[in-house]
């Protein structure tokens, strides 16, 4: 039974956000920036954010050449431009809000490895550079084949290397710690171990039931639950996508520095100091990976290890230090879902594996939507 004090001060809020990942915390921060006197609570079912915010590989990127070329096959030029703009502005908001030092932001540039079957992406290089020029006022993608030997990639496997000077890397753990600290400094309350099991909307408020806990009340409720959103909105157009990630032990004389993609972005690797963080391969077994289970797909892990040996670190000795997985959310295209589900319940979800890039911006826009 709740005490008088708990009922008086711990139950009712102006705004409640479900999910303490990058979108959830960014939404809560934006709400406090727009309404400093409001009471804002974030509910998180785990000890750490459950999906991918603390489980991603730390890429501050907005899409490789072949990714954007693939997007252009599904969306008009204007919508693809707006997607890249959203990602770029989101990255700048994240940097400005937290500071580069706090997120260990490093601009080493990004590279895409094109094998023989992927060279068709080069047909779109000039078109995509022209499309993105108004945003960056510089050429985004250029050929950097001289780096193939410098990085130690086998020339028989990598036909072309495409360079992007705007891609960078961050420390995802430091980013989330900094977001949490900023939220706390603004008066946002965060409650972990709080599994939302149901909500009910009334004319003036929303009630939120917690597993083995009290029922909270608020004026506006936001779901930032990404791949787990079907639990609350069964008809929402979202498919979960599990991603396997590994990190090596320090590699003596590591030549690689930067962020790297291949196979339309389905594979991605980067250096972290003198280690390699490498993830992806979801397209090897798409149906199995449409899951919110955090197990490791051994078929994909085997492929990642083989690519480390044969493509990324050929002829070099390395050991795997740790393997984990994160859960992303996808749809028929890369456009996120940002909308009110009912007058008092909103959602900012389906980030398409671009949470680091768009999470801050989606949070700010979601906060504005809630306050309309």
C-alpha positions, 0 to 999 in steps of 0.5 A: 500500500502506498504511503500518503507521501508516495501518493502525494509526490511519486505518482502524478506527473505532467509527462511520462516517457516509456523507454530510457534509450537515446530517444526517451532521454532526449524526449524528456530533456526536450520536454524540460527545456520547453516546460522547465516547471513540468514534472517529467518521469522516464520509465525503463523496464531494465537496469540499462536501456533495453534495445540498442542505445547501449548496445550499438557499435558507436557509429556517428553516421548517416548512411553509406553510398550503397545504403542511400542508393538503395533508399533511392529505389524506394523513396523519392529524391526529396524524401531521401534528402530529408532522411539524410538531413534528419540524421545529420541534424540529429548528430549535430544536436547530440554533439551540441547538447553533450559536447564532443569530449563527453561522447568521445566523438572522433572524426576519422571519416568513413569508408565503404568497401565495394566488392565486384557485385556492389560496384553498381552503387558507383553509378549513383555516386554523382547523383547522390553527391548532387542531391546532398550538396545543398546540405553539406556544401561539399562533396560527400562521397569520393573514391579512395582506392589508395587506402585499400593497401594502406588499410590492409584489405585484400585487393582481390576482394575489395574493388573500390573504397568510397570515402565520406569525410563526415562520418565519425565514431562515438563511445555509446556508453559515455553518450548514454551516461552523459544523456542521463546526467543531463536529464538528471540536471534538468530535473527529469526523474528516471525509474528503472526496473519499471515494466509498463504492462498497460495504459488507459487514457481518460479525458484529462489524464493517462493511467500507466500500470507497472508490473508489481508496482503502482499506477502512475498518472500523467497528462501526456504519455510518450512511448520510445520503445522502438522494436518493443512497441508492438507490445503496446500497439499491435498494429504498428508497422514495425519489425524488430531486427537483432544485430550481433556485435563483437569486439576484439582484444587489442590488435598489435599494429592495427592499421584501421582508423575510421568507420567502415561499411559493406554490403549496403551497410548490413556489415559495419566495423570501426576501430576503438583505440587498437581494437575492432568493433564489428557487427551486422550480417542480419541479412544472412538470416532475416526471418530469424533475426526478426526477434526481440530475443537477445540470443546470438545467432551462431550462423551470423557470428561464424560469418563475422569471424570469417570476414574478420580473418579474410577481409578485415584483418587478413594475415593478422593475429586477433582474438575475440574479447566479447560478443553481444546483441542489440535489438533495432526496429525496421519498416518498409522504408527508413522513415521513422514513426513519429505520431500521436496514437491517441490525443494523449499518447504519442510514439517516436519509434522505428529508427531503422538502425540509425538511433545515434544519428536521429535519436536526439532530433526525434526526441525533440520533435516528439516533445513538440508533438506532445505539447501541441 
